[in-house]
Amino acid sequence: MKLPTPRSIPGRALGWSSEELASLPYARFWNPVMAEIPAHALRALSDSPVAEALMPRMPEAVNDIVDSRIQNGYTVNRDGAIHVNLTTEMPDVTPPMIDWWFGWHGDSAPRYKLWHPLAHIHAQWEQLPPAGSTGRARYVGSTSQVDEFLGSAMIRGAIQFRRPEEIGLADPHLATGIEATAVCARVGLVDAPIDMGYLVHHVSAVAGGSVMRSRFWIGPPYIAARKPALRPFMPLARRLVSLTELDARALLVHCAQEMNHLATFLPALYEQES
């Protein structure tokens, strides 16, 4: 992936310190032995890439998440974009738990590291969310700045959370957040005011838990400047950015790992910390 090389920041590293393990009230949820990714994710890796037409680009695809023909897989488009779809079954997890998690984990690096102990390094809010807020009100409209590994590449991502309707997602089941929720974001870089794509984690309540459908649309067609002065340079940026099948595979694997791992501890964490 040809992107700006992220700065190395002293003091940021994988894992928890001994002080964190001894003092944090949620330390019992730290588990560096992660859940295995499920068989359907492994099949998606072996069956992909799929035909570009089966995984449409944004914004056409955003309202086809539940009914998409390809629920698990990826494609590498002729225009340089990668699209990744993945479904995660989450026993005992509810949509409100997901909204709470996305508002809670961005407060500190140790919380973020719970999610993917082998890849997450750091998280902080660009600006603190409203005081006393929780759930959707805590993360929607805020930007989480995260350091993490995708495969062996370290990235610094600016996850700019948006309301579903801002990216064109219309789903009446999202209204209360009980039947379903959708975590939607514009995905960009921390070290350069450039956006690279979109993500959606659509979560529907089912008997015994929830089903999460994750979608990523990343690459040249979605690149945009966050500062007006940089807009004239975006055509060049779209030509220079090169995403490959390895990037798509790394993103699918990372999502499968972190979401399945999250499902193993989120219900108990939510009961303790919410």
N, C-alpha and C positions, 0 to 999 in steps of 0.2 A: 504494500500500500504506500503510494508516494504522497506523504503528507508532511507538514512541518514537523521537525524532530522536537518532541516535547522536552522541556527543561527538566533536569533532575533537581528535585528539591530536597535538601538535607532533612533528615529526620522522618522521611516517609518511606515505609517499607511494608512488605507483607507480614502478616501475623500480628498477634497480640503480645504486649510486653508482660513480664511477670507481675508488674504492678497492676495492670489492667485485669489480669486473671484473678488477682487477689482482692480487688476492690470494687469492680463494677457489679451492680446488682443483677445484671443479666448475663454474668459470666458463664453460668451453667449452659447457655445456649451456644457457646463457642465450640465448634466441632470441626477440626480440620480434615476429618475423614468424611468426605462428602458422599451424598447419595449417588448411586450409579444412574446414568442417564437411561431412560427407558428404551425398550426395543424399537418403538416406532420412530424415535429420533435416530437410532442407528440405521434403520431402513431408509430414512430420509437422506442420510449421508450417502448411502450406497446407490440410491435411485436418482440422485440429483447430479448435475443440473437438469431441470426440466425445461420444456419448451417455453420460450419467453411469453407466448400468448396465454399460457395457463396461469401466469402470475402477473396481472396487469399492474401498471404503474399508478402512482398517486396522480390526481385525486380519485380516479375512477374506481380504484380497488377498495377505498376505505369503507364503503358501505356494503361490501361483499365479504366481510371477514367471517361471519358465521357460516355462510353458504359457499365459500370458496371451494373450488374443485381440488385444490392442492392445500391441504391443511398442514402438511409437514414437508418441507423441502426448500430448495432455493433455485434461483436462476441468475445467470450473468447476461445482462442485456447487451445488445450491439451498441447502445449509446453509452456504455460504461457503468451503468448502474447495477447494483446487486439488490435483489429482493429475497427476503428470508421469511418463511412462515413456520410456525411451530406451535403445537398444542401441548399443554401441560395439565394433567389431572392433579387436582390439589385436594386430597381428602381432608375433611373437617375445616377447610378454609372457606370463609365467606367473603363476598365482595366488600363489606365494610372493613374487614381485616386488611384487605389489600390497600384500600384508601388510607387506613391508619398507618400501615407500613411505609408507604411512600412519603407520608408526612413526617414519620419518626426517624427513619434511618439516615436522613441527610444531615442530622444534627452533629454527627461526629464520625471520625474514621472508624473507631471500634464497632459502632453500629453497622456501618456499611460493610465492614469486613465479615460480619456474621453471615452475610448473604452469599459470598463466594470467598471462602478463606484462602483459596489458592490463587486468586487473581485480583481481588480488590485491595487497593492501597490506601485511598483517602477519599473523603467526601466533605464538602462544606457548602453552605448556601452562599450564593453571590451576595444576596441581601437577606437578612433574617426574615422569615415569614411573620405574619401578624402575631403578636403576643397572645397567648392563650388559645390559639387556633389548633384544630386537629383535623384529621381526615383530609377530605378534598380541599377544605379551606386553607389547610396548611401548605399544600404543595402546588396547587393550581395557581398559575401566575408567578411562581417562583422559579429560580434557576439553580439546579444542583450542579456543582462543579466536582467532577469525579476523576480520580486517577485509577486506572485499572489496566490489566493485561487482557488483550484479545489474542488468544494464541500466545506467541512469544513477543508480540508488539505491545509496547506500553503506550497508551493514549491518555490525553487529558480532555475529557468531554464536558461540554456545557449542555446539560439536559434541561431544556426550557419547557416546563410543563404548561400545557394549554387546555382550555375547555374543549371537549369533543367537537362542538359545533364550529370552533375556530379552524379546525382542519377538515371540516365537511362531514363529520360523522353524525348521522341522525339516527338515533335509536331510542324510542320511547321507554324502553326498559331501563335506561340509565337514570331516569329522573330522580328516583329516591335513593339510589345507590344500594338498595336491598336486593333486588332481583339481579342486578348487573351493575358493573362499573367499567369504565374505560380510562386507563392511564395513557394520556396522549402527550407527545412532546415533539418539539423541533430539536434536532440533535446537531450540535455544532462543536467548535473547538474552543478551548479556554485560551490558548496562547495566540490565537488570531481571531478577529471578529467575523468569522465565516461559518455559515451553517452548511451542513452536509446532507441532511435528510430528515426523515420522520420515523417515529416509532409509535406503536399502539399495543397496549396489553389489554385486551377485552376479556373481562371476567364475568362468567354467567354462573349463577347458583344452580346446582343440580342436586339430586338426592345424595346425601352423604358428603357434600362439599361443593367444589366449584371446578369449572373448566376454564383455563386461561388460554386464549388464542393470541399469540404474539406475532406482530408484523413489523418488519423493518424495510424501509425504502431508502437506500443510501447511494450517493454517487452523483456524477456530473449533472443530470437533469434537475437535481434538487439543491444544488449549490447556490447560495445567495449570501450577499454581504449584510452584516448587521449594522454597518456604518455606511451612510450614503456616499462618502468620499471614495469608498472601495468599489462601488458598483461598476465603474468602467473597466475594472480589472477582472471581473467575474468570467467573461468569455475565455480569457487566458487560463484562469483557475480551472475551469471545466475541461479544458484541453489537457492540462497538466496532471490532474488527478487520475490515477489509474487504479481501479479496483479489480481484483482477480477472484478466481474460484476459491483460492485459499482463504481470502478474506471472508467470503460467504460461508465457507465451512467453519471457520473460526467463530463467526458470529452465531451460527446455529448451535455449535457445541457449547459456547459460553452461556447462551440463553437456556439450553437444556440443563446444564449443570446448576446454574444459580436458581432457576425457578423450581426445579425438583428439590433442591436443598432447602430452599425457603419453606416449601410445604411441610418439611419434616419438623420444623420448630415454630412456625408462625402461630398456630392456635394457642400453644402454651405461653409463648412470649406475649401475645396480645392479652391473654388473661392476666398475666402478671403486671404488664407495664401500661396498659391503656387506662 
